[in-house]
Amino acid sequence: MSMQIIRNARIIDGSRDRPADPQDIVIEDGIFREVSDKVSVSSDDEIDASGRFVLPGLIDCHVHVIATTADLGANAALPNSLLAYRAMGLMKNMIMRGFTTVRDLGGADIGIVDAIEERLIVAPRLVICGKALSQTGGHTDYRGPYNPRNVDFYRDQIGAMGRIVDGVDDMRRACREEVKGGAKFIKLMANGGVSSPTDPIGFMGFSVAELEVAVEEAANAETYVAGHLYTDEAINRALDAGIRSIEHANLIKRETAKRVVAQDAVVVPTNITYELLGTRGADFGLPPESVAKVADVRDAGLDALGILHEEGVTMGYGSDLLGGMQQYQSGEFPLRGRYLPAHDVIRSATLDAARVMRMEGRIGAITPGAHADLVMLEGNPLKDLSLLDGQGEHLAVIMKDGHAIKRSL
């Protein structure tokens, strides 16, 4: 049995607009065991957090750990071995920024999850959907209009974010195969996208029947469906079908936001990716036809933040960055902070992110029974969200499951 104690910690989890009064935190065998004003036990391993601020380990609800370039067609054709090594580097950088749990929205497989669980690599806890499911010509069909390559080529490529499914029976089989392969939820490309060549943003993609059967199969497996969605029409179709996690939602309207709340659904905005794609997408390998699409959603996504917040929608933190842009993963904090209160921005990466991932009580909170994931800062991020930006230089301690990833006190 291993025990650690952090004393005099001022906890910030986004539940209120000020830090909690100093508390002691007891960690035992990688789990938070006690959080109280003063604990009576002692340990040979203690940290005095006086004057510092402690947050739960941060959560990013929308990443692509296998996206080593913004040209996802080229990424899909890379050797699996190369992609695996590159993903290791991307994930190590994520945890050094304080993200102790991330949800991959297409590409990562059970082998990467197991390597993390066996502590073969330094990385965040990884929650996967397996391959995202797309229709022919939709988002994740990167062949373009002149590429005759059979889509089966991409099915076994780690660098391919998704796989192609057409029709109800094909959808049912694909959902079952992804769950069998370790998926913790199902991801559908239910709208057009920026990074793919042949689907305009407003492209509806799947039929209603295909959406509904995916939701049915997810429910059968005791999980949920996350949908790649931009337009208000597509979001309403998704809600009709029972899709629970709305990714992006840049073009959502107020009445639809109210409906999201009524149906107990959630939204994961990913505005930092459009900021970078719009200004530097070509520098990072985004094809010209994709760069041209960014303007359709960039400014609207920032306006949507206000609508979603005003209507009380649960929002998770999401970055959705590709390739070299992933170094800006933490930029979503100050970006959202221009439009939302700081404690709400932090909550999107802690308590609300845990709700998005259906992992309440296990991550995103410093409470008894949760994984002992935390970060410690010298400054107060409620007053300056930029302390959470960058490459973790403001983080004095990063801990996952009670193991110190960084400890520079």
Backbone torsions as a table, in degrees:
resi	resn	phi	psi	omega
1	MET	NA	129.5	177.4
2	SER	-111.6	140.1	-179.6
3	MET	-132.7	137.4	174.6
4	GLN	-131.1	150.5	177.8
5	ILE	-131.9	131.5	171.5
6	ILE	-110.1	119.4	-175.0
7	ARG	-104.7	146.8	173.8
8	ASN	62.2	38.3	-179.2
9	ALA	-83.7	130.9	173.0
10	ARG	-97.4	104.8	-170.9
11	ILE	-85.1	134.4	173.2
12	ILE	-123.6	116.8	177.9
13	ASP	-124.8	6.0	179.5
14	GLY	88.4	-0.9	-178.4
15	SER	-76.4	-18.0	176.7
16	ARG	-152.0	171.3	-170.6
17	ASP	-91.8	18.1	175.2
18	ARG	-146.7	157.4	177.6
19	PRO	-68.9	154.4	173.2
20	ALA	-71.0	160.3	173.4
21	ASP	-64.8	157.9	-176.6
22	PRO	-55.1	134.5	179.2
23	GLN	-137.0	159.6	174.0
24	ASP	-100.0	142.8	-178.2
25	ILE	-122.2	124.0	177.0
26	VAL	-103.9	127.7	178.7
27	ILE	-115.8	128.6	-179.2
28	GLU	-135.8	122.4	178.8
29	ASP	51.8	42.5	174.1
30	GLY	80.9	8.0	-177.9
31	ILE	-125.3	143.3	170.5
32	PHE	-69.3	119.4	-178.2
33	ARG	-101.2	-33.6	-178.2
34	GLU	-151.1	139.0	174.2
35	VAL	-135.6	111.7	-176.2
36	SER	-154.9	172.3	-176.2
37	ASP	-59.4	-39.7	179.7
38	LYS	-156.0	118.1	179.9
39	VAL	-92.9	149.5	-175.8
40	SER	-87.6	-20.3	-177.8
41	VAL	-77.7	164.6	175.8
42	SER	-133.7	167.3	-177.1
43	SER	-150.3	154.7	173.8
44	ASP	-72.3	-16.1	-179.0
45	ASP	-115.6	94.9	-179.4
46	GLU	-128.5	146.7	176.0
47	ILE	-122.7	129.5	174.4
48	ASP	-92.8	112.6	-177.4
49	ALA	-95.6	17.5	-179.4
50	SER	-54.2	130.7	179.6
51	GLY	79.4	2.1	-179.5
52	ARG	-116.1	171.3	-177.2
53	PHE	-125.5	136.0	-174.8
54	VAL	-117.8	128.3	176.9
55	LEU	-116.2	152.5	167.8
56	PRO	-57.7	154.9	173.2
57	GLY	-52.3	136.0	-175.5
58	LEU	-73.0	153.8	-177.3
59	ILE	-127.2	128.7	172.3
60	ASP	-109.8	115.8	-174.2
61	CYS	-84.2	-1.8	-177.6
62	HIS	-150.2	93.2	175.6
63	VAL	-129.2	168.6	173.1
64	HIS	-135.7	93.2	-172.9
65	VAL	-71.8	-13.7	179.4
66	ILE	-99.4	0.0	-176.9
67	ALA	-85.8	88.5	-175.2
68	THR	-88.8	-6.3	173.8
69	THR	-148.7	154.1	177.9
70	ALA	-73.9	-15.0	174.4
71	ASP	-85.4	89.6	-171.3
72	LEU	-71.7	-22.4	173.5
73	GLY	-65.7	-44.9	176.9
74	ALA	-67.3	-37.8	179.2
75	ASN	-59.9	-40.6	-177.7
76	ALA	-65.6	-22.5	-177.2
77	ALA	-92.6	-2.9	-178.6
78	LEU	-73.4	153.8	178.8
79	PRO	-61.6	142.7	-178.5
80	ASN	-59.0	-39.4	-178.3
81	SER	-62.8	-42.3	178.9
82	LEU	-64.4	-43.1	-180.0
83	LEU	-62.4	-39.7	-179.3
84	ALA	-62.2	-44.0	179.7
85	TYR	-67.1	-41.0	178.3
86	ARG	-63.8	-39.1	178.7
87	ALA	-62.4	-36.7	177.6
88	MET	-57.7	-43.9	179.6
89	GLY	-66.5	-42.3	179.1
90	LEU	-61.7	-42.3	-177.4
91	MET	-71.4	-36.5	176.6
92	LYS	-61.5	-40.9	177.8
93	ASN	-63.5	-35.1	178.8
94	MET	-62.7	-46.7	-178.0
95	ILE	-70.4	-29.2	177.0
96	MET	-71.0	-15.2	171.9
97	ARG	-87.5	-1.4	178.1
98	GLY	100.5	2.6	179.2
99	PHE	-87.0	106.7	-177.2
100	THR	-94.6	-12.8	173.0
101	THR	-138.7	135.2	174.9
102	VAL	-135.3	149.9	177.7
103	ARG	-111.1	118.0	-178.7
104	ASP	-87.4	128.6	-175.3
105	LEU	-101.6	26.9	173.4
106	GLY	147.8	111.8	172.1
107	GLY	127.6	-51.0	-176.6
108	ALA	-63.2	144.3	-177.0
109	ASP	-118.5	179.2	-174.8
110	ILE	-64.7	-26.5	177.9
111	GLY	-62.8	-40.7	177.6
112	ILE	-67.2	-41.7	177.7
113	VAL	-58.7	-46.7	-178.2
114	ASP	-65.5	-37.4	178.1
115	ALA	-61.7	-37.2	177.3
116	ILE	-69.8	-45.1	-178.6
117	GLU	-63.2	-33.7	178.2
118	GLU	-82.5	1.1	178.5
119	ARG	60.0	35.2	174.3
120	LEU	-78.3	-23.2	179.5
121	ILE	-136.0	154.9	176.4
122	VAL	-88.9	113.4	-172.3
123	ALA	-162.3	161.9	174.0
124	PRO	-69.4	162.3	167.0
125	ARG	-59.2	135.0	-172.3
126	LEU	-119.1	123.7	177.2
127	VAL	-110.9	123.9	-169.6
128	ILE	-119.3	157.2	169.8
129	CYS	-108.2	1.5	-170.6
130	GLY	71.3	-137.7	176.0
131	LYS	-80.8	136.4	168.1
132	ALA	-67.3	147.8	-176.9
133	LEU	-103.3	126.1	-179.0
134	SER	-131.1	162.4	175.4
135	GLN	-96.5	164.3	176.2
136	THR	-55.6	126.6	179.9
137	GLY	84.0	0.8	-177.6
138	GLY	-96.4	-168.2	179.2
139	HIS	-64.5	133.3	-171.6
140	THR	82.2	1.4	166.7
141	ASP	-94.4	94.0	-170.9
142	TYR	-94.5	14.1	-175.1
143	ARG	-73.2	-24.4	-176.5
144	GLY	74.7	173.0	-174.1
145	PRO	-70.9	-16.9	-173.4
146	TYR	-115.2	6.3	-177.6
147	ASN	-98.0	112.6	-175.8
148	PRO	-85.9	1.8	-175.6
149	ARG	-54.6	136.2	178.0
150	ASN	-66.4	138.0	-176.5
151	VAL	-65.8	-19.6	179.3
152	ASP	-62.0	-21.8	178.0
153	PHE	-57.1	-38.3	-172.6
154	TYR	-80.6	-16.3	-172.4
155	ARG	-59.9	-36.7	-177.3
156	ASP	-104.3	11.9	178.3
157	GLN	-92.1	120.2	178.3
158	ILE	-58.4	-35.5	-177.9
159	GLY	-74.2	-6.0	176.8
160	ALA	-86.2	121.0	-177.3
161	MET	-66.9	-30.3	-174.5
162	GLY	-143.5	-176.9	175.4
163	ARG	-133.8	158.4	-175.7
164	ILE	-96.5	129.7	174.1
165	VAL	-132.3	135.6	179.6
166	ASP	-132.4	121.0	177.6
167	GLY	98.2	159.9	-174.6
168	VAL	-64.2	-46.5	-177.5
169	ASP	-64.6	-41.3	178.8
170	ASP	-64.2	-39.4	177.8
171	MET	-63.3	-45.5	-179.1
172	ARG	-59.8	-46.1	-179.3
173	ARG	-63.5	-43.5	-177.7
174	ALA	-63.6	-42.2	178.5
175	CYS	-60.5	-44.9	-179.6
176	ARG	-65.1	-38.0	-179.9
177	GLU	-67.6	-39.6	180.0
178	GLU	-67.2	-41.4	177.0
179	VAL	-63.0	-44.3	177.4
180	LYS	-57.3	-35.2	-178.0
181	GLY	-84.1	7.9	175.2
182	GLY	107.3	3.2	179.1
183	ALA	-64.8	136.6	177.3
184	LYS	-97.2	-5.7	175.1
185	PHE	-163.8	170.1	179.8
186	ILE	-108.7	137.0	177.5
187	LYS	-114.4	126.5	178.0
188	LEU	-115.7	137.8	171.8
189	MET	-89.8	90.4	-170.6
190	ALA	-103.3	20.0	177.8
191	ASN	-159.4	167.8	174.3
192	GLY	-69.0	173.2	-175.8
193	GLY	-144.2	173.4	-178.9
194	VAL	-82.8	-45.3	-168.4
195	SER	-83.1	-8.4	-178.1
196	SER	-102.2	151.9	-165.1
197	PRO	-85.0	-24.5	-168.3
198	THR	-119.7	13.2	-178.7
199	ASP	-126.0	108.6	174.1
200	PRO	-59.1	159.7	-177.7
201	ILE	-52.9	-40.8	-175.9
202	GLY	-79.8	-0.7	-179.5
203	PHE	-59.4	127.3	-174.1
204	MET	-82.7	-25.8	173.6
205	GLY	73.5	-112.2	-173.9
206	PHE	-67.6	152.8	170.7
207	SER	-74.2	163.7	176.8
208	VAL	-59.6	-41.3	-179.1
209	ALA	-62.0	-37.9	178.4
210	GLU	-67.0	-40.7	177.0
211	LEU	-61.6	-44.7	-175.9
212	GLU	-65.2	-38.5	-178.9
213	VAL	-70.5	-31.4	175.6
214	ALA	-65.1	-42.5	177.9
215	VAL	-64.1	-39.9	178.0
216	GLU	-61.9	-46.3	-178.7
217	GLU	-66.5	-37.2	176.4
218	ALA	-63.5	-44.0	178.6
219	ALA	-62.6	-39.1	177.3
220	ASN	-60.1	-32.2	180.0
221	ALA	-92.9	10.4	178.3
222	GLU	60.6	42.2	176.5
223	THR	-141.7	-157.8	-170.3
224	TYR	-140.8	173.3	177.4
225	VAL	-113.1	133.2	170.0
226	ALA	-104.5	135.2	-177.2
227	GLY	-118.8	129.8	170.6
228	HIS	-72.7	112.4	-169.3
229	LEU	-146.5	134.0	176.4
230	TYR	-117.4	-52.4	-168.6
231	THR	-83.0	153.9	-179.4
232	ASP	-62.0	-39.3	179.3
233	GLU	-63.0	-44.9	-179.0
234	ALA	-66.7	-37.5	178.8
235	ILE	-63.8	-41.7	178.8
236	ASN	-65.9	-38.4	175.3
237	ARG	-61.4	-41.3	-179.8
238	ALA	-64.6	-42.4	178.3
239	LEU	-65.1	-37.6	175.3
240	ASP	-56.6	-39.7	-175.9
241	ALA	-80.7	-15.4	179.8
242	GLY	101.0	13.8	176.1
243	ILE	-66.6	133.8	-171.1
244	ARG	-99.3	-38.5	-174.9
245	SER	-107.8	114.7	-177.7
246	ILE	-97.1	112.8	-179.3
247	GLU	-91.7	130.3	176.5
248	HIS	85.4	-77.1	175.8
249	ALA	60.0	32.4	-176.1
250	ASN	-59.9	-33.4	-173.6
251	LEU	-106.5	22.9	-179.3
252	ILE	-68.6	145.4	177.3
253	LYS	-104.6	163.6	-172.8
254	ARG	-59.3	-44.2	-178.6
255	GLU	-62.7	-35.2	177.9
256	THR	-70.8	-35.7	175.9
257	ALA	-60.9	-40.1	176.7
258	LYS	-62.7	-37.6	179.6
259	ARG	-68.1	-36.3	176.8
260	VAL	-57.0	-44.7	179.6
261	VAL	-64.5	-45.9	-177.3
262	ALA	-61.1	-32.0	-178.5
263	GLN	-94.1	7.3	178.9
264	ASP	57.7	34.9	174.7
265	ALA	-90.9	175.1	-178.0
266	VAL	-135.2	162.0	179.7
267	VAL	-129.5	140.3	175.0
268	VAL	-121.2	91.6	174.6
269	PRO	-68.5	152.1	-178.5
270	THR	-138.6	59.7	-169.2
271	ASN	-72.7	-27.8	-177.6
272	ILE	-62.0	-31.9	-178.8
273	THR	-66.5	-34.6	-180.0
274	TYR	-75.9	-32.4	174.6
275	GLU	-58.7	-45.1	-177.6
276	LEU	-77.2	-40.5	178.9
277	LEU	-62.4	-36.7	-177.8
278	GLY	-71.3	-29.1	-175.9
279	THR	-102.5	-32.6	-173.2
280	ARG	-137.8	17.6	-175.9
281	GLY	-55.0	-45.0	-178.5
282	ALA	-63.4	-34.9	179.5
283	ASP	-62.7	-30.3	-177.2
284	PHE	-97.3	8.7	173.3
285	GLY	100.2	7.0	178.7
286	LEU	-71.6	127.7	-179.7
287	PRO	-61.3	152.9	-176.7
288	PRO	-56.3	-38.5	-178.5
289	GLU	-66.5	-24.8	177.3
290	SER	-81.1	-39.4	177.5
291	VAL	-57.2	-37.9	-178.3
292	ALA	-66.0	-22.2	-178.4
293	LYS	-82.8	-18.8	-170.1
294	VAL	-61.8	-38.2	-177.1
295	ALA	-59.1	-25.8	-178.4
296	ASP	-65.5	-23.4	-172.7
297	VAL	-126.0	-13.4	-171.1
298	ARG	-62.6	-62.2	-176.9
299	ASP	-68.1	-35.8	-179.9
300	ALA	-61.9	-34.9	180.0
301	GLY	-64.2	-37.0	177.8
302	LEU	-70.2	-38.8	175.8
303	ASP	-63.7	-36.1	-178.8
304	ALA	-63.9	-30.2	178.6
305	LEU	-55.7	-44.7	179.9
306	GLY	-64.0	-42.4	179.6
307	ILE	-62.1	-47.8	-177.4
308	LEU	-62.8	-41.7	179.9
309	HIS	-66.3	-45.1	-178.8
310	GLU	-62.9	-31.7	-179.0
311	GLU	-90.4	1.2	175.8
312	GLY	75.9	27.1	178.6
313	VAL	-73.8	135.6	173.1
314	THR	-70.7	120.6	-178.3
315	MET	-117.3	128.6	172.5
316	GLY	-91.7	157.5	175.6
317	TYR	-77.9	131.5	178.0
318	GLY	-142.8	143.0	179.3
319	SER	-113.4	-46.2	174.8
320	ASP	59.3	34.6	-177.1
321	LEU	-88.9	155.0	-174.9
322	LEU	-123.5	141.7	172.5
323	GLY	55.1	-134.5	-177.3
324	GLY	-63.5	-16.5	179.1
325	MET	-71.7	-14.1	-175.0
326	GLN	-64.5	-17.7	176.5
327	GLN	-64.3	-15.5	-179.6
328	TYR	-99.2	20.2	-177.3
329	GLN	-52.7	-40.1	-176.6
330	SER	-82.0	-3.4	179.6
331	GLY	-67.2	-15.1	177.3
332	GLU	-66.3	-25.0	178.9
333	PHE	-63.4	-61.0	179.8
334	PRO	-66.3	-28.9	178.6
335	LEU	-63.8	-50.2	177.1
336	ARG	-64.3	-32.1	-178.7
337	GLY	-63.6	-17.1	175.1
338	ARG	-73.4	-15.8	-174.7
339	TYR	-123.7	-19.2	-173.8
340	LEU	-130.6	155.8	174.5
341	PRO	-60.3	147.1	-174.5
342	ALA	-60.4	-39.3	-177.7
343	HIS	-68.4	-30.1	176.0
344	ASP	-70.3	-36.2	177.3
345	VAL	-64.6	-45.1	178.9
346	ILE	-63.4	-42.2	-179.4
347	ARG	-60.9	-29.7	179.2
348	SER	-65.2	-21.1	179.6
349	ALA	-106.6	8.5	179.1
350	THR	-131.7	-96.2	-174.5
351	LEU	-61.1	-46.0	-178.1
352	ASP	-72.8	-33.2	176.2
353	ALA	-63.7	-39.2	177.1
354	ALA	-62.7	-37.2	178.2
355	ARG	-67.8	-41.4	176.7
356	VAL	-54.3	-41.2	-173.9
357	MET	-91.8	5.0	-178.5
358	ARG	55.9	42.5	-179.8
359	MET	-128.2	31.6	178.6
360	GLU	-58.1	139.2	179.4
361	GLY	83.9	-10.9	179.8
362	ARG	-109.5	-33.2	177.5
363	ILE	-137.7	166.4	173.5
364	GLY	77.9	7.4	-178.4
365	ALA	-151.2	146.4	174.4
366	ILE	-100.2	80.9	-177.3
367	THR	-138.3	152.7	-179.8
368	PRO	-55.0	133.2	178.9
369	GLY	97.9	-15.8	-179.5
370	ALA	-83.3	157.4	172.1
371	HIS	-56.4	138.1	-178.9
372	ALA	-79.5	71.0	176.6
373	ASP	-107.6	129.1	177.7
374	LEU	-159.2	162.5	170.1
375	VAL	-131.2	149.6	-179.2
376	MET	-126.6	134.9	-177.6
377	LEU	-124.9	152.7	173.8
378	GLU	-76.1	-35.7	-177.5
379	GLY	-103.3	171.2	-176.8
380	ASN	-95.9	109.2	-178.2
381	PRO	-69.0	-16.3	174.9
382	LEU	-66.3	-25.3	178.2
383	LYS	-96.2	-21.1	-177.0
384	ASP	-151.9	94.9	-178.4
385	LEU	-66.2	-17.2	179.0
386	SER	-66.1	-14.5	175.4
387	LEU	-65.7	-20.5	176.6
388	LEU	-93.9	-4.3	-179.6
389	ASP	-86.3	175.3	176.9
390	GLY	85.5	-151.1	-173.5
391	GLN	-112.2	29.0	178.0
392	GLY	88.0	12.0	-176.3
393	GLU	-66.4	-20.5	179.1
394	HIS	-93.0	0.0	-177.8
395	LEU	-95.7	117.6	179.9
396	ALA	-81.2	-32.4	179.8
397	VAL	-136.1	135.9	169.3
398	ILE	-128.3	125.3	-176.9
399	MET	-131.2	136.0	175.0
400	LYS	-131.0	125.5	-178.1
401	ASP	52.0	36.2	178.1
402	GLY	79.6	-4.8	178.7
403	HIS	-92.7	131.1	-179.6
404	ALA	-77.0	111.0	174.4
405	ILE	-81.1	-33.3	177.3
406	LYS	-146.3	136.0	178.0
407	ARG	-150.3	91.8	-175.1
408	SER	-123.9	72.3	179.2
409	LEU	-104.4	NA	NA
